[in-house]
Amino acid sequence: MMSTIWSIFAPEALLIIRKLYVIEKLARDARMTADERHRLRNDKARPIWDELRARLAALPQWEATAI
């Protein structure tokens, strides 16, 4: 059952992570300074990380031996 939950969540997690890569590409393409990248990450990436953390926290925990 646990592997089923993770196999369902994995594609969703990858989509969330893809959003982070889009933000990094934007910063790189715009040749932002370190301060500009910092602001961009705080404004755009932090909510995405929060979303990912919340989704992970909502998943059931398991024992490492159960994998």
SEMI-152031 format. One record per residue: residue number from 1; x, y, z of N, C-alpha, C, O in turn; residue in three letters. Coordinates in steps of 0.05 Angstrom, whole numbers, plus 5000, padded with zeros to 4 digits. Last residue first. Layout:
BEGIN
- n:n.c1:n.c2:n.c3:ca.c1:ca.c2:ca.c3:c.c1:c.c2:c.c3:o.c1:o.c2:o.c3:res
- NUM:X:Y:Z:X:Y:Z:X:Y:Z:X:Y:Z:ALA
...
REM end
This chain:
BEGIN
- n:n.c1:n.c2:n.c3:ca.c1:ca.c2:ca.c3:c.c1:c.c2:c.c3:o.c1:o.c2:o.c3:res
- 67:5209:4987:5054:5213:4994:5025:5220:4970:5009:5224:4972:4985:ILE
- 66:5209:4976:5106:5185:4969:5091:5187:4975:5062:5170:4968:5046:ALA
- 65:5252:4996:5132:5253:4967:5124:5229:4959:5108:5229:4937:5096:THR
- 64:5238:5047:5145:5257:5043:5123:5258:5014:5114:5263:5009:5090:ALA
- 63:5168:5055:5155:5194:5046:5165:5212:5041:5142:5203:5032:5120:GLU
- 62:5133:5116:5138:5138:5087:5137:5165:5081:5149:5182:5098:5153:TRP
- 61:5078:5162:5140:5105:5155:5144:5109:5125:5143:5089:5110:5145:GLN
- 60:5033:5189:5090:5039:5172:5113:5069:5166:5115:5083:5164:5095:PRO
- 59:5034:5258:5071:5037:5230:5064:5042:5214:5089:5055:5224:5108:LEU
- 58:5037:5309:5088:5010:5297:5088:5011:5267:5082:4992:5252:5087:ALA
- 57:5088:5324:5079:5080:5321:5107:5053:5306:5109:5047:5293:5128:ALA
- 56:5087:5331:5023:5103:5309:5035:5094:5303:5064:5093:5280:5072:LEU
- 55:5055:5376:5020:5046:5351:5007:5061:5327:5019:5049:5306:5025:ARG
- 54:5087:5413:5047:5060:5407:5057:5050:5380:5046:5038:5364:5060:ALA
- 53:5133:5414:5014:5135:5405:5042:5108:5397:5053:5105:5377:5067:ARG
- 52:5109:5436:4967:5121:5409:4967:5123:5398:4995:5117:5375:5000:LEU
- 51:5093:5487:4986:5073:5468:4975:5084:5439:4976:5070:5421:4984:GLU
- 50:5143:5508:4999:5123:5504:5020:5102:5485:5011:5092:5468:5027:ASP
- 49:5166:5510:4948:5178:5493:4968:5158:5487:4991:5156:5464:5000:TRP
- 48:5131:5550:4928:5132:5523:4916:5144:5503:4935:5133:5481:4938:ILE
- 47:5143:5594:4960:5116:5582:4961:5115:5554:4949:5099:5538:4957:PRO
- 46:5199:5601:4943:5191:5594:4971:5163:5582:4973:5159:5562:4986:ARG
- 45:5199:5619:4890:5206:5591:4897:5197:5583:4925:5190:5560:4929:ALA
- 44:5182:5674:4890:5170:5653:4873:5175:5624:4882:5157:5608:4881:LYS
- 43:5207:5705:4930:5180:5712:4920:5167:5688:4906:5143:5683:4910:ASP
- 42:5257:5681:4938:5239:5686:4961:5210:5690:4952:5191:5680:4964:ASN
- 41:5276:5681:4886:5272:5656:4900:5253:5659:4924:5236:5642:4929:ARG
- 40:5279:5736:4876:5262:5719:4860:5256:5693:4874:5233:5684:4874:LEU
- 39:5317:5751:4915:5290:5762:4917:5271:5744:4900:5249:5738:4909:ARG
- 38:5361:5722:4895:5352:5718:4923:5323:5727:4925:5306:5713:4937:HIS
- 37:5368:5745:4845:5361:5717:4847:5350:5710:4875:5331:5695:4878:ARG
- 36:5383:5796:4862:5358:5793:4846:5349:5764:4847:5325:5759:4850:GLU
- 35:5431:5785:4887:5409:5797:4902:5383:5793:4888:5362:5788:4900:ASP
- 34:5462:5765:4844:5456:5748:4867:5433:5759:4884:5416:5743:4893:ALA
- 33:5430:5787:4783:5451:5789:4804:5443:5770:4826:5421:5760:4827:THR
- 32:5409:5751:4725:5404:5766:4749:5428:5766:4768:5444:5748:4767:MET
- 31:5402:5736:4671:5428:5743:4682:5426:5761:4706:5438:5782:4709:ARG
- 30:5358:5715:4650:5357:5743:4655:5383:5754:4666:5387:5778:4670:ALA
- 29:5372:5661:4651:5367:5674:4625:5367:5704:4628:5376:5718:4610:ASP
- 28:5372:5652:4707:5396:5649:4691:5394:5664:4665:5413:5678:4657:ARG
- 27:5319:5662:4721:5340:5677:4734:5366:5676:4717:5380:5696:4713:ALA
- 26:5294:5622:4691:5287:5650:4687:5309:5668:4698:5317:5688:4685:LEU
- 25:5315:5577:4713:5321:5583:4685:5315:5613:4680:5330:5626:4666:LYS
- 24:5292:5579:4764:5321:5581:4761:5329:5588:4733:5348:5603:4728:GLU
- 23:5238:5572:4749:5247:5596:4763:5277:5600:4760:5286:5622:4754:ILE
- 22:5241:5520:4729:5232:5542:4712:5241:5569:4724:5250:5587:4709:VAL
- 21:5254:5491:4774:5274:5493:4752:5266:5516:4733:5284:5529:4722:TYR
- 20:5207:5495:4802:5231:5507:4813:5252:5511:4792:5266:5531:4791:LEU
- 19:5172:5466:4770:5167:5494:4774:5192:5509:4785:5198:5531:4777:LYS
- 18:5192:5415:4779:5196:5427:4753:5192:5457:4754:5205:5473:4741:ARG
- 17:5171:5403:4829:5200:5409:4826:5206:5422:4800:5224:5440:4798:ILE
- 16:5119:5393:4814:5124:5415:4832:5154:5423:4830:5160:5447:4829:ILE
- 15:5126:5348:4781:5115:5373:4770:5120:5397:4788:5126:5419:4778:LEU
- 14:5146:5312:4820:5163:5321:4797:5152:5346:4784:5168:5363:4776:LEU
- 13:5100:5306:4851:5124:5318:4863:5143:5328:4841:5154:5350:4843:ALA
- 12:5068:5279:4815:5060:5305:4825:5084:5320:4836:5087:5344:4832:GLU
- 11:5095:5231:4809:5092:5249:4786:5084:5277:4794:5093:5296:4782:PRO
- 10:5092:5212:4866:5118:5218:4852:5114:5236:4827:5129:5256:4825:ALA
- 9:5042:5197:4884:5052:5223:4890:5076:5231:4874:5080:5255:4868:PHE
- 8:5037:5145:4866:5017:5164:4858:5028:5192:4862:5023:5210:4846:ILE
- 7:5079:5121:4891:5079:5120:4862:5058:5139:4851:5061:5150:4829:SER
- 6:5064:5128:4945:5087:5142:4934:5087:5142:4904:5095:5162:4892:TRP
- 5:5019:5094:4947:5016:5122:4954:5039:5138:4942:5035:5159:4930:ILE
- 4:5044:5045:4933:5023:5056:4916:5019:5086:4922:5016:5101:4903:THR
- 3:5077:5036:4976:5090:5041:4950:5069:5053:4931:5076:5068:4913:SER
- 2:5039:5025:5016:5056:5049:5018:5068:5056:4991:5069:5079:4983:MET
- 1:5016:4976:5000:5000:5000:5000:5017:5025:5000:5011:5045:4986:MET
REM end
